[in-house]
């Protein structure tokens, strides 16, 4: 047996035994050399004459070690497996655990699965960001501008996953006035702490992580900058994880559909690093265990909140994503005859060139919170609930005097799919103009360079769709329409892969019988 490194690929050749003894030697020597590799591991098994189950189990252990190493293709590549190796892989149903390259003869070559719909969600990668950038044009040359949903990711993601607008999912903004159901009443006692402490992001993030477990919140959760003296007035609306079955506040999502239909799928874990989610999906694709994939990359959103939409770091991030897409598509095409790739976003990102201290204007009125009104100051919206007509009139007059924003009427909210008959998310909605940041707000004390959550018709609000499907349905014009692409792709793949699997099973049974 020989091991050498070529172009950061760990190559193992001249393997003759894959039994207990040979497998142990192979396992030990590969693990010693594994830290040197940064691309993938390949084992040439064309000369193997002796193989047993213990030897194959060593390959599984090597595969597990590979998946723990960052920047390494998570699939172990088996090169030209000999006839005894292929027969043992098939008999033990372990063939799909590895990437098998160039089988020793046509009858032993593994047949690919038929179809994989691959949906890659790049948060905030809007149309204005991409329209002059060649991002992913090799893998997904056909691109389209999509209209977003009014709101933040808390609204956009559930709409993408369900095909419905916020009024139907009951997922819109995070904080709502609901003192009877507030889980935060005990935090009111922290109001004695100085604002110099309670307004710091590091303190808020630590506290959010500390209480998330006891509150049994499964979705994204952050206390942001809600004042502790008023925090008992509010409930948090995303207690569930939208990327799980039953993850929306109302109605099903794509993962409910896949579960009900018995369609095996992969979905990212939002709390994991992006590269770790990439590796997990790559491994599931190599195992050929899925008929649908949903990959989530959120880091671009955070980057542009920090830098705005003109930073050179954006291009660097897009190039990194391209590299990952190339790796993912290479694995997918090695295991699926057809891969339908959809790279999409939920919204764009606007530069914040103007700051609006709306809180100071409202605080200057002769009104008290919560005796007269309650408000949540989001980054681009202010949502009000009123205790009396005097407060409603005074705040309306105040907002009418703001030049860089406006109150949205019921007709417009209804057209945007955000008019809630019970006014759960607010009785009056004020929206800032694109590029205007409400600060200080209940989201933060300090300005950010980039923000989203403006009117869907604002230029930087538009999302994007990139695909290798040439004749994309012309009715896909808004981000909720992505849902029907997912349902259709998953259903077709499940039927095609099930049929292919049945044919392959009959073929393998025939070989074993002979």
C-alpha positions as CSV (number, residue, x, y, z in Angstrom):
1,X,0.0,0.0,0.0
2,X,1.3,3.5,-0.9
3,X,0.0,6.9,0.3
4,X,1.0,10.2,-1.3
5,X,-0.3,13.7,-1.5
6,X,-0.9,15.3,-5.0
7,X,-2.5,18.7,-5.4
8,X,-3.8,18.5,-1.8
9,X,-5.6,15.2,-2.7
10,X,-4.6,12.2,-0.5
11,X,-4.1,9.3,-2.8
12,X,-3.9,5.7,-1.6
13,X,-2.8,3.0,-4.1
14,X,-1.7,-0.6,-4.2
15,X,-4.3,-1.8,-1.7
16,X,-4.5,-5.6,-2.0
17,X,-6.4,-6.6,1.1
18,X,-9.5,-5.1,2.6
19,X,-10.1,-7.6,5.3
20,X,-9.7,-7.1,9.1
21,X,-5.9,-6.8,8.9
22,X,-5.6,-4.8,5.7
23,X,-8.5,-2.6,6.7
24,X,-6.9,-1.8,10.0
25,X,-3.6,-0.8,8.4
26,X,-5.4,1.3,5.8
27,X,-7.4,3.0,8.5
28,X,-4.4,3.8,10.7
29,X,-2.2,5.2,7.9
30,X,-4.9,7.3,6.3
31,X,-5.7,8.9,9.7
32,X,-2.1,9.7,10.2
33,X,-1.9,11.5,6.8
34,X,-5.4,13.0,6.8
35,X,-4.5,16.5,8.2
36,X,-2.3,17.1,5.2
37,X,-5.2,16.9,2.7
38,X,-7.4,19.9,1.9
39,X,-9.4,18.6,-1.1
40,X,-10.4,15.0,-0.8
41,X,-9.3,11.4,-0.1
42,X,-9.1,8.8,-2.9
43,X,-8.5,5.1,-2.4
44,X,-7.6,2.9,-5.5
45,X,-9.2,-0.5,-4.8
46,X,-8.7,-2.0,-8.3
47,X,-6.1,-4.5,-6.9
48,X,-8.1,-5.8,-3.9
49,X,-8.6,-9.5,-3.9
50,X,-9.6,-10.1,-0.3
51,X,-12.5,-8.2,1.3
52,X,-14.8,-8.7,4.2
53,X,-17.3,-6.8,6.4
54,X,-14.7,-5.7,8.9
55,X,-12.6,-4.2,6.1
56,X,-15.6,-2.2,4.8
57,X,-16.3,-1.0,8.3
58,X,-12.9,0.6,8.3
59,X,-13.9,2.6,5.2
60,X,-16.9,3.9,7.1
61,X,-14.6,5.0,10.0
62,X,-12.4,6.8,7.5
63,X,-15.4,8.5,6.0
64,X,-16.5,9.7,9.5
65,X,-13.0,11.1,10.1
66,X,-13.1,12.9,6.8
67,X,-16.4,14.6,7.6
68,X,-14.9,16.1,10.8
69,X,-12.1,17.8,8.9
70,X,-13.0,21.3,7.5
71,X,-12.2,22.3,3.9
72,X,-12.3,18.6,2.8
73,X,-14.8,17.0,0.5
74,X,-16.8,14.9,3.0
75,X,-17.2,11.9,0.7
76,X,-14.6,9.2,0.5
77,X,-13.8,8.5,-3.1
78,X,-13.3,4.8,-4.0
79,X,-11.4,4.5,-7.3
80,X,-12.1,1.5,-9.6
81,X,-13.3,-1.0,-7.0
82,X,-12.5,-4.5,-7.9
83,X,-15.2,-7.1,-8.5
84,X,-15.0,-8.6,-5.0
85,X,-15.2,-5.1,-3.4
86,X,-18.2,-4.1,-5.6
87,X,-20.0,-7.3,-4.8
88,X,-19.5,-6.8,-1.0
89,X,-20.6,-3.2,-1.2
90,X,-23.8,-4.2,-2.9
91,X,-24.5,-7.2,-0.6
92,X,-24.0,-5.0,2.5
93,X,-26.0,-2.1,0.9
94,X,-23.0,0.2,1.6
95,X,-22.4,1.3,-2.0
96,X,-24.1,4.6,-1.6
97,X,-22.1,5.6,1.4
98,X,-19.2,6.5,-0.8
99,X,-18.3,8.3,-4.1
100,X,-17.4,5.5,-6.5
101,X,-15.4,6.5,-9.5
102,X,-14.9,4.4,-12.7
103,X,-16.2,1.0,-11.8
104,X,-14.1,-1.9,-13.1
105,X,-16.6,-2.8,-15.8
106,X,-20.0,-1.5,-17.1
107,X,-21.9,-4.2,-15.2
108,X,-20.4,-3.2,-11.9
109,X,-20.6,0.6,-12.4
110,X,-23.1,2.2,-10.0
111,X,-26.1,3.6,-11.6
112,X,-26.9,7.2,-10.6
113,X,-30.2,8.3,-9.2
114,X,-32.4,10.2,-11.6
115,X,-33.0,13.7,-10.3
116,X,-32.0,16.0,-7.4
117,X,-33.8,19.4,-7.0
118,X,-31.2,21.5,-5.2
119,X,-32.4,24.8,-3.6
120,X,-29.6,27.1,-2.2
121,X,-30.9,30.1,-0.2
122,X,-28.4,33.0,0.0
123,X,-29.8,35.5,2.5
124,X,-29.9,39.1,1.2
125,X,-28.4,38.3,-2.2
126,X,-30.8,40.7,-3.9
127,X,-31.2,41.6,-7.6
128,X,-29.3,44.9,-7.3
129,X,-26.4,43.1,-5.7
130,X,-26.2,40.5,-8.5
131,X,-27.4,42.2,-11.7
132,X,-23.8,43.3,-12.7
133,X,-22.0,40.4,-11.0
134,X,-21.3,37.1,-12.8
135,X,-22.1,35.2,-9.6
136,X,-22.7,31.5,-10.3
137,X,-23.2,32.1,-14.0
138,X,-21.4,28.8,-14.9
139,X,-23.7,26.7,-12.7
140,X,-26.9,28.7,-12.9
141,X,-26.8,30.9,-16.1
142,X,-30.5,31.8,-16.1
143,X,-31.5,34.6,-13.7
144,X,-34.6,36.5,-12.8
145,X,-35.6,39.4,-10.5
146,X,-38.2,38.4,-7.9
147,X,-40.5,40.7,-5.8
148,X,-40.0,40.2,-2.1
149,X,-42.5,40.2,0.8
150,X,-43.0,43.2,3.0
151,X,-41.2,42.6,6.2
152,X,-37.9,41.1,7.4
153,X,-36.5,37.6,7.1
154,X,-39.1,36.7,9.8
155,X,-41.7,37.2,7.1
156,X,-39.8,36.4,3.9
157,X,-38.5,32.9,4.9
158,X,-41.9,31.5,6.0
159,X,-43.5,32.9,2.8
160,X,-40.8,31.2,0.7
161,X,-41.3,27.9,2.6
162,X,-45.1,28.0,2.3
163,X,-46.1,29.8,-0.8
164,X,-48.2,32.2,1.2
165,X,-48.0,35.8,2.4
166,X,-47.6,36.9,6.1
167,X,-51.3,37.3,6.7
168,X,-51.8,33.6,6.0
169,X,-48.7,32.3,7.9
170,X,-49.0,34.7,10.9
171,X,-45.3,35.1,10.6
172,X,-44.4,38.8,10.1
173,X,-42.4,40.8,12.7
174,X,-40.8,39.4,15.9
175,X,-42.2,41.4,18.8
176,X,-45.9,42.0,19.3
177,X,-48.0,43.6,22.1
178,X,-49.4,40.7,24.0
179,X,-48.9,41.1,27.8
180,X,-51.1,38.2,28.7
181,X,-48.8,35.8,26.8
182,X,-45.5,37.5,27.4
183,X,-42.7,35.0,28.4
184,X,-40.5,37.9,29.4
185,X,-42.2,39.3,32.5
186,X,-39.5,38.0,34.8
187,X,-36.9,40.1,32.9
188,X,-38.6,43.3,34.0
189,X,-36.5,43.1,37.1
190,X,-33.4,43.8,35.0
191,X,-34.7,47.3,34.4
192,X,-32.6,48.6,37.3
193,X,-29.4,47.9,35.4
194,X,-27.9,51.0,33.6
195,X,-28.5,51.4,29.9
196,X,-24.8,51.3,29.4
197,X,-25.0,47.6,30.2
198,X,-28.4,46.6,28.9
199,X,-28.0,48.3,25.6
200,X,-24.8,46.4,24.7
201,X,-25.2,43.8,22.0
202,X,-22.8,41.4,23.8
203,X,-25.1,41.5,26.9
204,X,-28.3,41.1,24.9
205,X,-26.9,38.1,22.9
206,X,-25.7,36.4,26.0
207,X,-29.0,36.8,27.7
208,X,-30.9,35.7,24.6
209,X,-28.9,32.4,24.5
210,X,-29.3,31.9,28.2
211,X,-33.1,32.1,28.2
212,X,-33.7,30.5,24.8
213,X,-33.5,27.0,26.2
214,X,-35.8,27.4,29.2
215,X,-38.3,29.2,26.9
216,X,-38.1,26.2,24.5
217,X,-37.8,28.5,21.5
218,X,-36.7,26.5,18.4
219,X,-36.5,29.3,15.9
220,X,-34.3,32.4,15.7
221,X,-34.4,34.4,18.9
222,X,-32.9,37.7,20.0
223,X,-34.0,40.1,22.6
224,X,-32.5,42.9,20.6
225,X,-32.9,46.3,22.4
226,X,-36.4,46.0,23.9
227,X,-36.4,48.1,27.1
228,X,-36.5,45.8,30.2
229,X,-39.0,48.1,31.9
230,X,-41.5,47.4,29.1
231,X,-40.4,43.9,28.1
232,X,-43.4,42.2,29.9
233,X,-45.7,43.8,27.4
234,X,-44.4,41.8,24.5
235,X,-44.5,38.3,23.1
236,X,-42.1,36.8,20.5
237,X,-43.7,35.4,17.4
238,X,-41.0,33.0,16.1
239,X,-41.0,30.3,18.8
240,X,-40.7,27.5,16.2
241,X,-38.1,26.8,13.6
242,X,-39.5,27.6,10.1
243,X,-37.0,25.1,8.6
244,X,-38.8,22.2,10.3
245,X,-42.2,20.5,9.9
246,X,-44.9,22.4,11.8
247,X,-42.5,25.3,11.9
248,X,-44.9,28.1,11.0
249,X,-47.4,29.9,13.2
250,X,-50.2,28.9,10.8
251,X,-50.5,26.3,8.1
252,X,-48.0,23.9,6.6
253,X,-44.6,24.5,5.0
254,X,-42.5,22.6,2.4
255,X,-41.1,20.3,5.1
256,X,-44.7,19.3,6.2
257,X,-45.4,18.5,2.5
258,X,-42.2,16.4,2.2
259,X,-42.8,14.5,5.4
260,X,-46.5,13.8,4.6
261,X,-45.5,12.6,1.1
262,X,-42.7,10.4,2.4
263,X,-40.0,12.3,0.4
264,X,-36.5,12.0,1.9
265,X,-34.9,15.4,2.1
266,X,-32.0,17.4,3.5
267,X,-32.3,20.8,5.2
268,X,-29.7,23.0,6.8
269,X,-29.5,23.6,10.5
270,X,-29.5,27.4,10.9
271,X,-27.4,27.4,14.0
272,X,-24.5,25.6,12.3
273,X,-21.7,27.4,10.4
274,X,-22.2,27.6,6.7
275,X,-19.4,25.3,5.7
276,X,-20.6,22.7,8.2
277,X,-24.0,22.8,6.5
278,X,-22.3,22.5,3.1
279,X,-20.4,19.4,4.3
280,X,-23.5,17.8,5.7
281,X,-25.4,18.3,2.4
282,X,-22.5,17.0,0.4
283,X,-22.4,13.9,2.4
284,X,-26.2,13.3,2.1
285,X,-25.9,13.8,-1.7
286,X,-23.0,11.3,-1.9
287,X,-25.1,8.8,0.1
288,X,-28.0,9.2,-2.5
289,X,-30.4,9.1,0.4
290,X,-32.4,12.2,-0.5
291,X,-34.8,13.4,-3.2
292,X,-34.7,17.1,-2.3
293,X,-32.2,19.5,-0.8
294,X,-32.5,22.9,0.9
295,X,-29.2,24.7,1.8
296,X,-29.2,27.9,3.8
297,X,-26.3,30.4,3.7
298,X,-27.0,33.5,6.0
299,X,-23.6,35.1,6.3
300,X,-23.9,37.6,3.4
301,X,-26.8,39.2,5.1
302,X,-24.7,39.9,8.3
303,X,-21.8,41.1,6.2
304,X,-23.9,43.7,4.3
305,X,-25.6,44.9,7.5
306,X,-22.0,45.8,8.6
307,X,-20.5,47.1,5.4
308,X,-23.4,48.1,3.1
309,X,-23.9,46.9,-0.4
310,X,-20.8,48.4,-2.1
311,X,-18.0,46.7,0.0
312,X,-15.4,44.7,-1.9
313,X,-15.9,42.0,0.7
314,X,-19.2,41.2,-0.9
315,X,-17.4,40.0,-4.1
316,X,-15.0,38.0,-2.0
317,X,-18.0,36.3,-0.3
318,X,-19.7,35.6,-3.6
319,X,-16.6,34.0,-5.0
320,X,-16.4,31.7,-1.9
321,X,-20.0,30.7,-2.5
322,X,-19.2,30.0,-6.1
323,X,-16.4,27.6,-5.0
324,X,-18.8,25.8,-2.7
325,X,-21.4,25.6,-5.4
326,X,-18.9,24.1,-7.8
327,X,-18.0,21.4,-5.2
328,X,-21.6,20.7,-4.4
329,X,-22.6,20.4,-8.1
330,X,-19.6,18.1,-8.8
331,X,-20.8,15.7,-6.0
332,X,-24.4,16.0,-7.1
333,X,-23.6,15.2,-10.8
334,X,-21.6,12.2,-9.7
335,X,-24.6,10.7,-8.0
336,X,-27.6,12.1,-9.9
337,X,-28.2,12.1,-13.7
338,X,-30.0,15.5,-13.5
339,X,-29.5,18.3,-11.0
340,X,-31.9,21.2,-11.0
341,X,-30.2,24.0,-9.2
342,X,-32.0,27.1,-7.8
343,X,-30.0,29.8,-6.1
344,X,-32.3,32.4,-4.6
345,X,-32.6,35.1,-2.0
346,X,-35.4,36.6,0.2
347,X,-34.6,40.3,-0.3
348,X,-31.7,42.7,-1.0
349,X,-29.9,45.2,1.1
350,X,-30.0,49.0,1.0
351,X,-27.3,51.4,2.2
352,X,-28.5,53.4,5.3
353,X,-27.6,57.0,4.3
354,X,-30.0,58.7,6.6
355,X,-30.9,58.2,10.3
356,X,-34.3,58.9,11.8
357,X,-34.7,59.3,15.6
358,X,-38.4,58.6,15.6
359,X,-38.3,57.6,19.2
360,X,-37.3,61.2,20.3
361,X,-40.2,62.6,18.3
362,X,-42.8,60.3,19.9
363,X,-41.3,60.7,23.4
364,X,-41.7,64.5,23.1
365,X,-45.5,64.1,23.0
366,X,-47.5,64.4,26.2
367,X,-48.2,60.7,26.2
368,X,-47.1,57.7,28.3
369,X,-46.3,54.2,27.4
370,X,-48.1,51.9,28.0
371,X,-50.9,54.0,29.5
372,X,-51.6,55.7,26.2
373,X,-49.9,53.6,23.6
374,X,-47.5,50.8,23.0
375,X,-44.9,50.8,20.2
376,X,-42.2,48.5,18.7
377,X,-39.5,50.4,16.9
378,X,-38.1,48.1,14.2
379,X,-35.2,49.1,12.0
380,X,-37.4,50.4,9.2
381,X,-40.9,50.3,10.8
382,X,-42.7,51.6,13.9
383,X,-45.8,49.6,14.9
384,X,-48.3,51.2,17.3
385,X,-51.1,50.0,19.5
386,X,-53.4,52.6,21.1
387,X,-55.2,52.8,24.5
388,X,-57.2,55.9,23.6
389,X,-58.2,58.2,20.7
390,X,-56.1,61.1,22.1
391,X,-52.9,59.1,21.7
392,X,-53.9,57.9,18.2
393,X,-54.6,61.4,17.0
394,X,-51.3,62.9,18.5
395,X,-49.1,60.1,17.1
396,X,-50.8,60.2,13.7
397,X,-50.2,64.0,13.5
398,X,-46.6,63.5,14.6
399,X,-45.9,60.8,11.9
400,X,-47.6,62.8,9.2
401,X,-44.9,65.4,9.8
402,X,-42.0,63.0,9.1
403,X,-40.6,63.7,5.7
404,X,-38.7,60.4,5.1
405,X,-41.4,57.9,5.9
406,X,-45.2,57.4,5.9
407,X,-48.1,55.6,7.5
408,X,-49.3,52.7,5.5
409,X,-53.1,52.6,4.9
410,X,-55.2,49.4,5.2
411,X,-55.6,49.1,1.4
412,X,-51.9,49.1,0.9
413,X,-51.2,46.7,3.7
414,X,-53.9,44.4,2.3
415,X,-52.2,44.5,-1.1
416,X,-48.9,43.5,0.5
417,X,-50.5,40.6,2.3
418,X,-49.8,42.1,5.8
419,X,-53.2,43.5,6.9
420,X,-54.1,41.4,10.0
421,X,-57.8,41.8,10.9
422,X,-57.0,41.5,14.6
423,X,-54.2,44.1,14.4
424,X,-52.0,41.6,16.1
425,X,-48.8,43.1,14.7
426,X,-49.9,46.7,15.2
427,X,-52.9,49.0,14.7
428,X,-50.8,51.6,12.8
429,X,-47.7,50.8,10.7
430,X,-45.2,53.6,9.9
431,X,-42.6,52.7,7.2
432,X,-39.4,54.6,6.6
433,X,-38.2,55.4,3.0
434,X,-35.5,53.1,1.5
435,X,-32.1,54.1,2.9
436,X,-33.5,55.6,6.1
437,X,-32.7,53.7,9.3
438,X,-34.7,54.2,12.5
439,X,-32.1,54.6,15.2
440,X,-32.1,54.2,18.2
441,X,-34.7,51.5,17.9
442,X,-35.8,48.4,19.7
443,X,-33.5,46.6,17.3
444,X,-30.3,48.5,18.4
445,X,-28.8,51.7,19.7
446,X,-26.2,52.2,17.0
447,X,-26.5,52.7,13.2
448,X,-25.9,49.9,10.8
449,X,-24.5,50.5,7.3
450,X,-27.0,48.3,5.5
451,X,-30.7,47.4,6.1
452,X,-33.6,45.6,4.5
453,X,-37.3,45.6,5.4
454,X,-38.4,48.5,3.2
455,X,-41.3,48.6,0.8
456,X,-41.2,45.6,-1.7
457,X,-41.2,48.1,-4.6
458,X,-38.0,49.8,-3.4
459,X,-35.1,49.0,-5.8
460,X,-32.9,47.3,-3.2
461,X,-35.8,45.1,-1.9
462,X,-36.0,42.9,-4.9
463,X,-34.8,39.3,-4.5
464,X,-33.1,37.1,-7.1
465,X,-33.4,33.7,-8.6
466,X,-30.5,31.9,-10.5
467,X,-31.0,28.5,-12.0
468,X,-29.8,26.0,-14.6
469,X,-33.4,25.4,-15.7
470,X,-33.8,27.2,-19.0
471,X,-37.6,27.4,-19.3
472,X,-38.4,28.5,-15.8
473,X,-42.1,29.0,-15.2
474,X,-43.0,32.5,-16.2
475,X,-45.5,32.8,-13.3
476,X,-42.6,32.7,-10.8
477,X,-42.4,36.4,-10.1
478,X,-42.6,36.7,-6.2
479,X,-40.6,34.9,-3.6
480,X,-43.6,32.9,-2.3
481,X,-43.7,31.3,-5.8
482,X,-40.5,29.5,-5.0
483,X,-42.6,27.1,-3.0
484,X,-44.3,25.6,-6.0
485,X,-40.9,25.0,-7.6
486,X,-39.9,23.1,-4.5
487,X,-43.1,21.0,-4.4
488,X,-42.9,20.2,-8.1
489,X,-39.2,19.4,-8.1
490,X,-39.5,17.2,-5.0
491,X,-42.5,15.3,-6.3
492,X,-40.9,14.6,-9.7
493,X,-37.6,13.6,-8.2
494,X,-39.3,11.2,-5.7
495,X,-41.2,9.4,-8.5
496,X,-38.1,9.3,-10.8
497,X,-35.7,8.1,-8.1
498,X,-38.2,5.5,-6.7
499,X,-38.6,4.1,-10.2
500,X,-34.8,4.1,-10.8
501,X,-34.2,2.4,-7.4
502,X,-36.7,-0.4,-8.2
503,X,-34.9,-1.1,-11.5
504,X,-31.5,-1.1,-9.8
505,X,-32.7,-3.4,-7.0
506,X,-34.0,-5.9,-9.5
507,X,-30.6,-5.7,-11.3
508,X,-28.6,-6.3,-8.1
509,X,-30.9,-9.2,-7.1
510,X,-30.3,-10.8,-10.5
511,X,-26.5,-10.5,-10.1
512,X,-26.6,-11.9,-6.5
513,X,-28.8,-14.8,-7.7
514,X,-26.3,-15.7,-10.5
